[in-house]
């Protein structure tokens, strides 16, 4: 038998060993205020998808227009009708495409992001009232 310094050395071998320490009690599991991390994660991803969709719609078309202007000048200078070049038509379409991006942004905000934000806001109000009542 070898000596282990991490183990207590019994002074009196006939004494019973010390009882093992009591395990620490586990805290009660409950939802902490604004601890709805999954809700916040869903809200963040919905908002991120909304921003990306609207941004890529507007900037994607604008980039497409710039690339055509730089690498296909003969196409941009060609006429769709008498005196109306293709480049001008594509430039004028930038405004409706931007409106489309705004409409997509508004639609996704009303349909996906706002209901999630309202649900989280209401839950945080309930949590705040519970916490105030507990004090």
C-alpha contacts under 8 A as a table, 3 or more apart, distances in Angstrom:
res1	aa1	res2	aa2	distance
4	X	7	X	5.60
5	X	8	X	7.09
10	X	13	X	5.71
10	X	15	X	7.87
12	X	15	X	5.71
13	X	16	X	7.85
31	X	35	X	6.26
31	X	36	X	7.32
32	X	35	X	4.94
32	X	36	X	7.71
32	X	127	X	7.88
33	X	36	X	7.66
33	X	124	X	6.31
33	X	127	X	5.41
33	X	128	X	7.01
34	X	37	X	7.53
34	X	120	X	7.98
34	X	123	X	7.91
34	X	124	X	5.85
34	X	127	X	7.72
36	X	39	X	5.36
36	X	40	X	6.42
37	X	40	X	5.07
37	X	41	X	5.95
38	X	41	X	4.95
38	X	42	X	6.11
39	X	42	X	5.12
39	X	43	X	6.16
39	X	116	X	7.60
39	X	120	X	7.05
40	X	43	X	4.97
40	X	44	X	6.06
40	X	120	X	7.70
41	X	44	X	5.11
41	X	45	X	6.19
42	X	45	X	5.18
42	X	46	X	6.11
43	X	46	X	5.15
43	X	47	X	6.10
43	X	113	X	6.35
43	X	116	X	6.07
43	X	117	X	6.84
44	X	47	X	5.15
44	X	48	X	5.98
45	X	48	X	4.92
45	X	49	X	6.07
46	X	49	X	5.14
46	X	50	X	6.15
46	X	112	X	6.77
46	X	113	X	5.99
47	X	50	X	4.97
47	X	51	X	6.22
47	X	109	X	7.79
47	X	113	X	6.12
48	X	51	X	5.22
48	X	52	X	6.14
49	X	52	X	5.16
49	X	53	X	6.05
50	X	53	X	5.33
50	X	54	X	6.31
50	X	105	X	6.03
50	X	108	X	6.21
50	X	109	X	7.24
51	X	54	X	5.36
51	X	55	X	5.91
51	X	105	X	7.16
52	X	55	X	5.12
52	X	56	X	5.78
53	X	56	X	5.33
53	X	57	X	6.07
53	X	101	X	7.75
53	X	104	X	7.73
53	X	105	X	7.61
54	X	57	X	5.18
54	X	58	X	6.44
54	X	101	X	4.73
54	X	102	X	6.71
54	X	104	X	6.36
54	X	105	X	5.63
55	X	58	X	5.42
55	X	59	X	5.83
55	X	60	X	7.72
55	X	101	X	7.24
56	X	59	X	5.20
56	X	60	X	5.03
56	X	61	X	7.94
57	X	60	X	5.31
57	X	61	X	6.31
57	X	97	X	7.38
57	X	98	X	7.68
57	X	100	X	8.00
57	X	101	X	5.74
58	X	61	X	5.55
58	X	62	X	6.34
58	X	94	X	7.95
58	X	97	X	6.30
58	X	98	X	5.36
58	X	101	X	5.90
59	X	62	X	4.95
59	X	63	X	5.90
60	X	63	X	5.14
60	X	64	X	6.08
61	X	64	X	4.94
61	X	65	X	6.17
61	X	94	X	7.28
61	X	97	X	7.41
62	X	65	X	5.02
62	X	66	X	6.24
62	X	94	X	6.96
63	X	66	X	5.01
63	X	67	X	6.08
64	X	67	X	5.20
64	X	68	X	6.21
65	X	68	X	5.21
65	X	69	X	6.15
65	X	90	X	6.97
65	X	91	X	7.33
66	X	69	X	4.95
66	X	70	X	6.15
67	X	70	X	5.14
67	X	71	X	5.88
67	X	72	X	7.63
68	X	71	X	5.33
68	X	72	X	4.92
68	X	73	X	6.88
68	X	75	X	7.83
68	X	76	X	7.03
69	X	72	X	5.77
69	X	73	X	5.44
69	X	76	X	6.40
69	X	87	X	7.47
70	X	73	X	6.37
72	X	75	X	5.34
72	X	76	X	6.39
73	X	76	X	4.99
73	X	77	X	6.02
74	X	77	X	5.08
74	X	78	X	6.13
75	X	78	X	5.19
75	X	86	X	7.07
75	X	87	X	7.82
76	X	85	X	6.61
76	X	86	X	5.02
76	X	87	X	4.30
76	X	88	X	7.86
77	X	85	X	5.46
77	X	86	X	6.21
77	X	87	X	6.26
78	X	85	X	5.47
78	X	86	X	5.86
78	X	87	X	7.97
79	X	82	X	6.46
79	X	83	X	6.43
79	X	84	X	5.42
79	X	85	X	4.16
79	X	86	X	5.68
80	X	83	X	7.97
80	X	84	X	5.90
80	X	85	X	5.89
80	X	86	X	5.79
81	X	84	X	5.38
81	X	85	X	7.42
84	X	88	X	7.01
84	X	89	X	7.38
85	X	88	X	5.50
85	X	89	X	6.67
86	X	89	X	5.15
86	X	90	X	6.19
87	X	90	X	5.12
87	X	91	X	6.02
88	X	91	X	4.96
88	X	92	X	6.08
89	X	92	X	5.12
89	X	93	X	6.20
90	X	93	X	5.00
90	X	94	X	6.70
91	X	94	X	5.39
92	X	95	X	6.18
92	X	96	X	7.93
93	X	96	X	5.52
93	X	97	X	6.28
94	X	97	X	5.12
94	X	98	X	6.15
95	X	98	X	5.12
95	X	99	X	6.29
96	X	99	X	4.91
96	X	100	X	6.06
97	X	100	X	4.88
97	X	101	X	6.25
98	X	101	X	5.00
98	X	102	X	6.31
99	X	102	X	5.02
99	X	103	X	6.10
100	X	103	X	4.96
100	X	104	X	6.10
101	X	104	X	5.12
101	X	105	X	6.14
102	X	105	X	5.00
102	X	106	X	6.15
103	X	106	X	5.08
103	X	107	X	5.99
104	X	107	X	5.05
104	X	108	X	6.10
105	X	108	X	5.39
105	X	109	X	6.05
106	X	109	X	5.03
106	X	110	X	6.17
107	X	110	X	5.31
107	X	111	X	6.03
108	X	111	X	5.07
108	X	112	X	5.50
108	X	113	X	6.69
109	X	112	X	5.67
109	X	113	X	4.78
109	X	114	X	5.63
110	X	113	X	6.42
110	X	114	X	5.44
110	X	115	X	7.25
111	X	114	X	6.84
111	X	115	X	6.97
112	X	115	X	6.02
112	X	116	X	6.62
113	X	116	X	5.34
113	X	117	X	6.19
114	X	117	X	5.03
114	X	118	X	6.01
115	X	118	X	5.05
115	X	119	X	6.13
116	X	119	X	5.15
116	X	120	X	6.26
117	X	120	X	5.16
117	X	121	X	6.02
118	X	121	X	4.99
118	X	122	X	6.08
119	X	122	X	5.22
119	X	123	X	6.15
120	X	123	X	5.10
120	X	124	X	6.10
121	X	124	X	5.15
121	X	125	X	6.29
122	X	125	X	5.09
122	X	126	X	6.31
123	X	126	X	5.09
123	X	127	X	6.14
124	X	127	X	4.94
124	X	128	X	6.03
125	X	128	X	5.02
125	X	129	X	6.22
126	X	129	X	5.15
126	X	130	X	6.21
127	X	130	X	5.07
127	X	131	X	6.10
128	X	131	X	5.09
128	X	132	X	6.11
129	X	132	X	5.06
129	X	133	X	6.09
130	X	133	X	5.08
130	X	134	X	6.14
131	X	134	X	5.09
131	X	135	X	6.59
132	X	135	X	5.45
